[in-house]
Amino acid sequence: MDIQYEFLITDNLLRVKASGRAESLEEVHRFGIAIVDAVRAHGSARVLCDETELEYALNTFDIFASAEFIAEHASKVTRVAIVCQPRQIEDGKFWETVARNRGLGVRFFKNIAGAEAWLGLNSDQPDAV
């Protein structure tokens, strides 16, 4: 199953809800570019990407390549919070490290509350991973 996603833009925040299966590097690139294009079109500086219904199926090399590609194309985004399934956090943290090392302000979380707190949306919540 391909990656399905929808966008909701509020103020300076782009919310992304993704589902399906991310098993093709090309498809992950298209998904990332769609987010970058939405950020540019609406002037959003922050992104909250809910990927709790998205299954990661890339190998390590492709995870590296996708993070490198997205970091190169998303340089104008100041903060990207990605929420994934807890069982996929290791792949997410690897992706995060590669992208952060290339200048993208991104962080992976296991829950929405932690992501919202990191983005400054809900100052009542602790910064949870």
Accessible surface in RSA format (square Angstrom, percent):
REM  Atomic radii and reference values for relative SASA: ProtOr
REM  Chains: A
REM  Algorithm: Lee & Richards
REM  Probe-radius: 1.40
REM  Slices: 20
REM RES _ NUM      All-atoms   Total-Side   Main-Chain    Non-polar    All polar
REM                ABS   REL    ABS   REL    ABS   REL    ABS   REL    ABS   REL
RES MET A   1   149.06  77.2 105.16  69.6  43.90 104.5 109.99  93.5  39.07  51.8
RES ASP A   2    92.11  64.5  88.79  88.4   3.32   7.8  14.14  33.3  77.97  77.8
RES ILE A   3    13.67   7.8   1.28   1.0  12.39  29.9   1.28   0.9  12.39  33.6
RES GLN A   4    85.38  47.7  81.50  59.6   3.88   9.2  55.80 118.8  29.58  22.4
RES TYR A   5    91.34  42.6  60.72  34.5  30.61  79.7  35.06  26.4  56.27  69.4
RES GLU A   6   121.49  69.8 114.92  86.9   6.58  15.7  38.61  74.7  82.88  67.7
RES PHE A   7    69.04  34.5  37.39  23.2  31.65  82.4  38.13  23.1  30.91  88.5
RES LEU A   8   105.69  58.9 103.62  74.1   2.07   5.2 105.38  74.0   0.31   0.8
RES ILE A   9    58.73  33.4  35.42  26.4  23.30  56.2  35.42  25.5  23.30  63.2
RES THR A  10    60.01  42.7  55.19  56.0   4.82  11.5  51.92  69.7   8.10  12.2
RES ASP A  11   144.89 101.5 105.22 104.7  39.67  93.8  39.00  91.8 105.89 105.6
RES ASN A  12    63.21  43.6  61.14  59.1   2.07   5.0  25.29  60.9  37.92  36.7
RES LEU A  13     6.44   3.6   6.44   4.6   0.00   0.0   6.44   4.5   0.00   0.0
RES LEU A  14     0.00   0.0   0.00   0.0   0.00   0.0   0.00   0.0   0.00   0.0
RES ARG A  15    77.12  32.4  75.90  38.7   1.22   2.9  24.69  33.7  52.43  31.8
RES VAL A  16     2.95   1.9   0.00   0.0   2.95   7.1   0.93   0.8   2.02   5.5
RES LYS A  17    69.81  34.1  66.82  41.0   2.98   7.1  56.94  51.3  12.86  13.7
RES ALA A  18     0.17   0.2   0.00   0.0   0.17   0.4   0.17   0.2   0.00   0.0
RES SER A  19    32.82  27.7  32.68  43.6   0.13   0.3  14.84  31.6  17.98  25.2
RES GLY A  20    12.60  15.5   0.00   N/A  12.60  15.5   4.42  12.1   8.18  18.3
RES ARG A  21    79.65  33.4  79.65  40.6   0.00   0.0  23.04  31.5  56.61  34.3
RES ALA A  22     5.26   4.8   5.26   8.1   0.00   0.0   5.26   7.4   0.00   0.0
RES GLU A  23    88.54  50.8  66.35  50.2  22.19  52.8  20.78  40.2  67.76  55.3
RES SER A  24    37.10  31.3  32.19  43.0   4.91  11.3  30.80  65.6   6.30   8.8
RES LEU A  25    33.29  18.5  30.33  21.7   2.96   7.4  30.33  21.3   2.96   8.0
RES GLU A  26   109.01  62.6 106.66  80.7   2.35   5.6  53.77 104.0  55.24  45.1
RES GLU A  27    17.58  10.1  17.43  13.2   0.15   0.3   6.81  13.2  10.77   8.8
RES VAL A  28    18.06  11.9  17.72  16.0   0.34   0.8  17.72  15.4   0.34   0.9
RES HIS A  29    38.75  21.2  38.75  26.9   0.00   0.0  26.69  27.5  12.05  14.0
RES ARG A  30   152.38  64.0 145.00  73.9   7.38  17.6  77.18 105.5  75.20  45.6
RES PHE A  31    13.52   6.8  12.18   7.5   1.34   3.5  12.84   7.8   0.68   1.9
RES GLY A  32     7.71   9.5   0.00   N/A   7.71   9.5   7.07  19.4   0.64   1.4
RES ILE A  33    50.04  28.5  50.04  37.3   0.00   0.0  50.04  36.0   0.00   0.0
RES ALA A  34    20.66  19.0  13.09  20.2   7.57  17.2  18.24  25.7   2.42   6.4
RES ILE A  35    23.53  13.4  23.53  17.5   0.00   0.0  23.53  16.9   0.00   0.0
RES VAL A  36     6.01   4.0   6.01   5.4   0.00   0.0   6.01   5.2   0.00   0.0
RES ASP A  37    74.16  51.9  69.09  68.8   5.07  12.0  27.31  64.3  46.85  46.7
RES ALA A  38    10.91  10.0   4.88   7.5   6.03  13.7  10.30  14.5   0.61   1.6
RES VAL A  39     6.52   4.3   6.11   5.5   0.41   1.0   6.11   5.3   0.41   1.1
RES ARG A  40   140.97  59.2 111.73  57.0  29.24  69.6  57.82  79.0  83.15  50.4
RES ALA A  41    81.68  75.1  37.81  58.4  43.87  99.8  50.66  71.3  31.02  82.2
RES HIS A  42    99.81  54.5  71.64  49.8  28.17  72.1  45.60  47.0  54.21  63.1
RES GLY A  43    56.61  69.8   0.00   N/A  56.61  69.8  36.04  98.9  20.58  46.1
RES SER A  44     4.43   3.7   0.04   0.1   4.39  10.1   0.02   0.0   4.41   6.2
RES ALA A  45    25.30  23.3  23.87  36.8   1.42   3.2  25.30  35.6   0.00   0.0
RES ARG A  46    55.08  23.1  55.08  28.1   0.00   0.0  18.44  25.2  36.64  22.2
RES VAL A  47     0.70   0.5   0.70   0.6   0.00   0.0   0.70   0.6   0.00   0.0
RES LEU A  48     3.36   1.9   2.79   2.0   0.57   1.4   2.79   2.0   0.57   1.5
RES CYS A  49     2.09   1.6   2.09   2.3   0.00   0.0   1.14   2.9   0.95   1.0
RES ASP A  50    24.66  17.3  24.66  24.5   0.00   0.0   8.28  19.5  16.38  16.3
RES GLU A  51    13.38   7.7  13.38  10.1   0.00   0.0   0.00   0.0  13.38  10.9
RES THR A  52    46.21  32.9  36.92  37.4   9.29  22.1  28.84  38.7  17.37  26.3
RES GLU A  53   101.87  58.5  85.74  64.9  16.12  38.4  33.40  64.6  68.46  55.9
RES LEU A  54     3.48   1.9   3.48   2.5   0.00   0.0   3.48   2.4   0.00   0.0
RES GLU A  55    64.33  36.9  63.92  48.4   0.41   1.0   8.76  16.9  55.57  45.4
RES TYR A  56    41.95  19.6  25.03  14.2  16.92  44.0  25.20  18.9  16.74  20.6
RES ALA A  57    35.96  33.1   4.27   6.6  31.69  72.1  14.48  20.4  21.47  56.9
RES LEU A  58    25.88  14.4  11.82   8.5  14.07  35.4  13.06   9.2  12.82  34.5
RES ASN A  59    92.22  63.6  79.04  76.4  13.18  31.7  45.07 108.5  47.15  45.6
RES THR A  60    93.40  66.4  89.69  90.9   3.71   8.9  53.62  72.0  39.79  60.1
RES PHE A  61   150.12  75.1 142.80  88.4   7.32  19.1 147.42  89.4   2.70   7.7
RES ASP A  62    29.77  20.9  29.77  29.6   0.00   0.0   0.00   0.0  29.77  29.7
RES ILE A  63    10.78   6.1  10.78   8.0   0.00   0.0  10.78   7.8   0.00   0.0
RES PHE A  64    69.52  34.8  69.52  43.1   0.00   0.0  69.52  42.1   0.00   0.0
RES ALA A  65    19.84  18.2  17.03  26.3   2.81   6.4  17.46  24.6   2.39   6.3
RES SER A  66     0.47   0.4   0.47   0.6   0.00   0.0   0.00   0.0   0.47   0.7
RES ALA A  67     0.00   0.0   0.00   0.0   0.00   0.0   0.00   0.0   0.00   0.0
RES GLU A  68    71.89  41.3  70.88  53.6   1.00   2.4  17.71  34.2  54.18  44.2
RES PHE A  69    52.87  26.4  49.50  30.7   3.36   8.7  52.76  32.0   0.11   0.3
RES ILE A  70    16.46   9.4  16.46  12.3   0.00   0.0  16.46  11.9   0.00   0.0
RES ALA A  71     4.57   4.2   0.00   0.0   4.57  10.4   0.24   0.3   4.33  11.5
RES GLU A  72   127.60  73.3  99.13  75.0  28.47  67.8  44.01  85.1  83.58  68.2
RES HIS A  73    57.76  31.6  53.55  37.2   4.21  10.8  31.62  32.6  26.14  30.4
RES ALA A  74     4.92   4.5   3.71   5.7   1.21   2.8   4.92   6.9   0.00   0.0
RES SER A  75    82.01  69.3  54.06  72.1  27.96  64.4  38.85  82.7  43.16  60.5
RES LYS A  76   161.76  78.9 142.27  87.3  19.48  46.4  90.52  81.5  71.24  75.9
RES VAL A  77    10.52   6.9   4.16   3.8   6.36  15.3   4.22   3.7   6.30  17.1
RES THR A  78    85.76  61.0  68.56  69.5  17.19  41.0  69.59  93.5  16.17  24.4
RES ARG A  79    90.88  38.2  90.88  46.3   0.00   0.0  18.43  25.2  72.45  43.9
RES VAL A  80    15.92  10.5  15.92  14.4   0.00   0.0  15.92  13.8   0.00   0.0
RES ALA A  81     0.00   0.0   0.00   0.0   0.00   0.0   0.00   0.0   0.00   0.0
RES ILE A  82    11.87   6.8  11.87   8.8   0.00   0.0  11.87   8.5   0.00   0.0
RES VAL A  83     0.74   0.5   0.74   0.7   0.00   0.0   0.74   0.6   0.00   0.0
RES CYS A  84     0.01   0.0   0.00   0.0   0.01   0.0   0.00   0.0   0.01   0.0
RES GLN A  85    34.96  19.5  34.30  25.1   0.65   1.6  14.92  31.8  20.04  15.2
RES PRO A  86    82.37  60.0  75.40  68.7   6.97  25.3  75.74  62.5   6.63  41.2
RES ARG A  87   174.61  73.3 133.35  68.0  41.26  98.2  78.66 107.5  95.95  58.2
RES GLN A  88     9.88   5.5   6.77   4.9   3.11   7.4   9.21  19.6   0.67   0.5
RES ILE A  89    23.00  13.1  23.00  17.1   0.00   0.0  23.00  16.6   0.00   0.0
RES GLU A  90   145.78  83.7 136.95 103.6   8.83  21.0  52.19 101.0  93.59  76.4
RES ASP A  91    57.68  40.4  55.96  55.7   1.72   4.1   4.96  11.7  52.72  52.6
RES GLY A  92     1.47   1.8   0.00   N/A   1.47   1.8   1.47   4.0   0.00   0.0
RES LYS A  93    58.56  28.6  57.66  35.4   0.90   2.1  49.73  44.8   8.83   9.4
RES PHE A  94    72.40  36.2  67.24  41.6   5.16  13.4  71.86  43.6   0.54   1.5
RES TRP A  95    31.60  12.7  31.60  15.3   0.00   0.0  27.43  14.6   4.17   6.8
RES GLU A  96    19.66  11.3  19.66  14.9   0.00   0.0   0.02   0.0  19.64  16.0
RES THR A  97    72.00  51.2  69.43  70.4   2.57   6.1  46.70  62.7  25.30  38.3
RES VAL A  98     6.22   4.1   5.61   5.1   0.61   1.5   6.22   5.4   0.00   0.0
RES ALA A  99     0.00   0.0   0.00   0.0   0.00   0.0   0.00   0.0   0.00   0.0
RES ARG A 100   115.04  48.3  97.78  49.8  17.26  41.1  18.84  25.7  96.20  58.3
RES ASN A 101   112.86  77.8  76.31  73.7  36.56  88.0  19.16  46.1  93.70  90.6
RES ARG A 102   101.87  42.8  71.06  36.2  30.81  73.4  37.93  51.8  63.94  38.8
RES GLY A 103    67.64  83.4   0.00   N/A  67.64  83.4  37.62 103.2  30.02  67.2
RES LEU A 104     6.08   3.4   2.15   1.5   3.93   9.9   3.35   2.4   2.73   7.4
RES GLY A 105    22.36  27.6   0.00   N/A  22.36  27.6  19.79  54.3   2.57   5.7
RES VAL A 106     0.14   0.1   0.14   0.1   0.00   0.0   0.14   0.1   0.00   0.0
RES ARG A 107    43.78  18.4  43.78  22.3   0.00   0.0  10.49  14.3  33.28  20.2
RES PHE A 108     6.20   3.1   6.20   3.8   0.00   0.0   6.20   3.8   0.00   0.0
RES PHE A 109     0.00   0.0   0.00   0.0   0.00   0.0   0.00   0.0   0.00   0.0
RES LYS A 110    88.71  43.3  76.62  47.0  12.09  28.8  21.54  19.4  67.17  71.6
RES ASN A 111    57.00  39.3  53.26  51.5   3.74   9.0  33.07  79.6  23.93  23.1
RES ILE A 112    60.02  34.2  57.05  42.5   2.96   7.1  57.05  41.1   2.96   8.0
RES ALA A 113    38.30  35.2  34.42  53.1   3.88   8.8  35.64  50.2   2.66   7.0
RES GLY A 114     0.00   0.0   0.00   N/A   0.00   0.0   0.00   0.0   0.00   0.0
RES ALA A 115     0.00   0.0   0.00   0.0   0.00   0.0   0.00   0.0   0.00   0.0
RES GLU A 116    31.62  18.2  31.62  23.9   0.00   0.0   1.94   3.8  29.68  24.2
RES ALA A 117    20.16  18.5   4.81   7.4  15.35  34.9   5.19   7.3  14.97  39.6
RES TRP A 118    33.82  13.6  24.51  11.9   9.31  21.9  18.18   9.7  15.64  25.4
RES LEU A 119     6.54   3.6   0.00   0.0   6.54  16.4   1.00   0.7   5.54  14.9
RES GLY A 120    58.44  72.1   0.00   N/A  58.44  72.1  29.46  80.8  28.98  64.9
RES LEU A 121    61.40  34.2  25.96  18.6  35.44  89.1  29.30  20.6  32.09  86.4
RES ASN A 122    47.71  32.9  43.61  42.1   4.10   9.9  11.50  27.7  36.21  35.0
RES SER A 123   108.54  91.7  72.42  96.6  36.12  83.2  49.70 105.8  58.84  82.4
RES ASP A 124   126.02  88.3  93.46  93.0  32.57  77.0  28.59  67.3  97.43  97.2
RES GLN A 125    72.26  40.4  63.04  46.1   9.22  22.0   1.25   2.7  71.01  53.9
RES PRO A 126    98.75  72.0  85.10  77.6  13.64  49.6  97.46  80.5   1.29   8.0
RES ASP A 127    84.12  58.9  55.74  55.5  28.38  67.1  31.38  73.8  52.75  52.6
RES ALA A 128    34.12  31.4  27.74  42.8   6.38  14.5  34.12  48.0   0.00   0.0
RES VAL A 129    68.80  45.3  51.27  46.4  17.53  42.2  51.27  44.6  17.53  47.5
END  Absolute sums over single chains surface
CHAIN  1 A     6501.1       5267.2       1233.9       3401.3       3099.8
END  Absolute sums over all chains
TOTAL          6501.1       5267.2       1233.9       3401.3       3099.8
